Amino acid sequence: MTVDVQQAPARYGFSALLRAIPTMGRAAGPALVLIVVNAAVQAVLMYLNAPSGFSAGFLASFALSTASALALYAVLTSGALEAVDGTASFGSVLGRARRHGAGFTLWVALQWAAIVAVSLVHPFLIALVAILTPFLPLVAMDGHVNALGVNFQAMGSRFGRWLVTTVVLLVGGLVLFLLTVANTLFVKGTPASAIFWLVIGIVAWWVLTAWALVYRSTQVGAQL
């Protein structure tokens, strides 16, 4: 059975990145709680300074750090979709994350594995993976089985908007990278970790909301 869907109206106006600023506030509750919790977890792990190498302490620390970052990513992605849909609340954001968490985790794991693989060839290829899969986490959190295919359909549907937004984010990403380097040079240890994760969390929340606005404006991303 097929369902005919009319082209969804654009939801981002002049700029998805600008429109995302007021929109993201709809999911402020769950987003801010998870950002702060994750930053605290990462800072504590840095403070404990688990032994390097494949020791039990290192593996436990790495597993907890990854799980915390993944939980944050899932909630921010769910919150971005719920905010754009205008239904954001603690219940709706966490409910979506629970319903689609397995598929989301699978696709994000594949995305992260691709990032690790290309980083072994050249660090700048990491940006290429991010550029080509901006909608992947959103699509997976939306419940699509073929998340990669839908990601490319959304890109093709809004190619100009994808290109402009990508260029702006690349410039912003370079600035963020330089600020991160400065943070590492002038702020050490636990405070540096906490600041890093707080900033990354807020930036990810904003960027995911911007991409969610573009994604929901496509036929494949429109709610049926």
N, C-alpha and C positions, 0 to 999 in steps of 0.2 A: 504494500500500500504506500502511496506517495502523498505528501501533503504540499499543496501549493502555498508558498509564503511570499507576500509582496515585499519588495525591498524596504528594509527598516529605515526610518528617518534618522538623519545624523543627530547625535546627542551631544556633540562636543563644541558646536559653534565655531568660533574663529580658531581656537586652539584647545586641543584635548588636555594639554598640560596645564593650561590656565583654568579650564573648566573643572579639572580634577581637584583643585584646591578647595572650593566650597563643597564639592560632592563628597570628598573623602571624609569630611566631618560627620557625615551620617553614621559612619561606622567607628566613630572615635572611641567609644567605650571598649569594645573587645580589642581593637587595634592597639590602643595605648596600654592596656593591661598586659597584653602579650609582649609588646615591645619592651616594657619595663621588666617583666619577669625574665625574658630571654637575656636582656642585658645583665641582670643580676646573676643569672646562672653562669653566663660566660665569664663574668668578672670573678665569681667565686672559684671557678675552675682555673682561671689564670692565677689567682691568689694561692691556691693549693699547689700549683706548679707540679702537676703530676710528672713522674719520671719519664724521660724520653725513651724511645725504643719500644719494642713490642712487649712491654711489661704489662701486668694485669692493671696497674694503676693508669697507665697511658691509654690502654684500650677502653677502660671504663670511662675515663675522662672524654675520650674521643667520641664514644657512643652517646654519652649524655649531651655533649655539645652539639652533635649532629641532630639528635632527636629534638633538642630545644629549638634549633634553627629551623628544622622542618616543620615543627608545630607552629612557629611564628609565620613561616611562609604560607602554610595552609590557611591560617586564620586571616592573614592579610589579603590573600587571594579571594577567599570566600567573602570577606568584608567588602572588597572592591566591587564584586558582582552585586552584592546585596545593596550597597550604597547607590550604584548606578540604577538598580531596579527600584530604589526608593523604599525598600522593605527592611533596611538594616536594623537589627537589634541583637542583643546578646544571643537570644534564642535562635534567631534565623541564621546568624553567622556561624555559630557553633553547630547548628543542625546541618547546614550544608556541608560543613567541613567533615562531620561524622559520616554523612551519607556517601560522599564522594572521596573520602580520605584514601581509600585503598587505590583507586585508579589514579588519583592525584600523586600519591607517593610513588607509584610505578613510573609514571611519565617524568616526574621530577628526577627520580633516580637515573633514568636514561639520559635526561638532559645534563645532569651533573656528571655522569660517566663520560658523555661526549666532551664536556668541558675539560675534564681531566685528560682525556685521550689527546685532544688537540693541543693542550698546553705542553705536552711532551714534544710536540713538533715545533711549535712556536707560541709564545705567550699571547701574541696579538690575535691568534686565531680564536681565543676565548671570546673576544668581542664578536666575531663572526657567528658563533653559535647563538649568542644572545640576540644578535640582530635578526637572525633567521627564525627564531622561536619565541617572539615576544608574547604571542597569544597562548602558547602551549599550556602554562599552568592554569590560565583562566578557562580554557577549553576543557581541560581535564576536570577542573572543579565544577564545571557546568554539566558534567556527566557524559560527555561524548567518549565513545570507545576509541575511535580513530582520531585521537587528539592531534597528532602530527598533521594528518591530512586536513583537518578542519582549520588548523593554524595557518596552513598555506592558502586555503580558500579565503580566509579572512584577510590575509595579506593582499591577495590578488584583488579582492573586492574593494579595498581601500588603499591601493598601492601608493597613490600620491600622499595621502595622510600618513601612511606607514613610513614613507621615505623622509618626509619633513620631520616627523616626530623622532625618528631614529637619528637624524643628523643633530638635532638639538640635544638629544640625550647623550650622544657621543661627546659633544663639547662639554656638557655638564659632567659627564663621567670623568673626563680628564681633569676637570677642576676638583672633583671629589677625590680623585686619586692623589692629587698634589696635597690636598688638605689632610688626607690620611697619612701621607708620608710625614708631613709636618707634625701631626699628632703623635706619630711614633717617635719622632726625634726629640720633641720637647716634653711629651707626657709619657711616662713609663708605666709598665706593669698593669696592675688592676685598674687604675683610673683610665688608662688608655683603652683598655678593653671595653670598659663600660661606655665610654664616649663613642667609640667606634660602633658598637652594636646599637646604641641609641640612634645615632645618625643614620646608619644603614637601614634600621627599621623604619624610620620616618620617610626616608627617601624611597624605599621599596613600596611602602604604603601609597605614596603619591604616584609613583610610576605605574604600579599595578592598577590604580584607579583610572589613570589616563588611558592605559591600554584597554581597560574594561569599557570605557566610554566608546572607544573606536570599535571594539569587538561587538558590542551590543547594537551598533549602528549598521552592521552588516546583515545580510539575509541569513547567513548560517548562524550568526550569533543572536538573532532576534528571538525573543521568547515566543513560543507557540501557544 
